[in-house]
């Protein structure tokens, strides 16, 4: 069974000061990719699920570990991506192109 292609990324709006004729405005800046079908790290977003309801509403969910065990070092680590998930930050999903 082929896995779905996806990328889950975090974005912030960064204020760009006025310059010449261009007024001050916000531009999106990619912070990090926290999950994709090609990532192999233990701290990635796992079990992505995209649901398209009959009323046209789309729902996307995923799971992340708070801590993970690295089998190479034998130690437990906190997931560094969790600190990036804050209010007002955008989560974007590229699902099957």
N, C-alpha and C positions, 0 to 999 in steps of 0.2 A: 504494500500500500504506500503510495507516494504521500509525503508530508506536504502540507500547505506552505507556500513561501510567505514569510511575513517579516516585518521589522517593527519593533516598538521603540520609539525614541522620545526623549524629553526635550522640550523647547521652552525658552524664556523670551519675553519681549524686552528688548534693550532700547533705551531712549537714545536717539541720535540727535545731537544739537543742530540748530539751524546753521545753514551754510549757504551764503549767497542768496539766491532766489528760492532755495528749498527750505521750507519751514521745519522746525523740530518735529520729529515723528518717531514712531516705534518700528523696529524691525525685529523679526524673529531670528533667534540664534539657537542652533542645535547644541544642547548640553551634553547628551550622551545617548548611546544606543544601549537599552537595558535588556533587550531580547531580540533574537532572530532565529530563523530556522538553521542558521549555520553556526551560531554560538555554541561553545561547549563548556563554558565556565559554570561552576555550581551556583553562582550568584545571579544568573540570568533569570528573566521572567519565563515561567514555565506554564504549560497547559493553556495556551491561548485558545479562546473560543469566541468566534464571531457568529452572531445570530442576526438574521434579517427577518423581522416579523412581517406578517401580512399587512399590517397597517403602515408599513414603510419605515418604522423605527429600527435603527441598528443598535445592537448592544455588543460590546467587546469586553471580555473579562480575561484576567490572567492571574497567576499565583506567583508569589516570591517567597523564598525562605528568609526568615529572620537571621538564622545562623546556618552555617554549612560546615561539613567536615571535609577537610582536605586529606585524601587518602595518601598522598605523597609525603606530606609532612606529619600526618597523624594529629593535627591540631584543629580546633574549632575556631571559626572566624565569623564576625558579624558581617552581614551583607552590606557592602559599601554603597550600593544603589539605593538603599532605603532612605538615606539622608537626602537624596536628590528629589524624592517624591514629597513635594511641599505644596501647600495651597497656591492657587493662581499660576501654577506651572502647567504647561500644555503637555498632554500625552498624545502623540500622533502614532497612527498605525498605518503601515503600508501592507495591505493584505492582498496577496495574489496579484501583484502589479496594479 
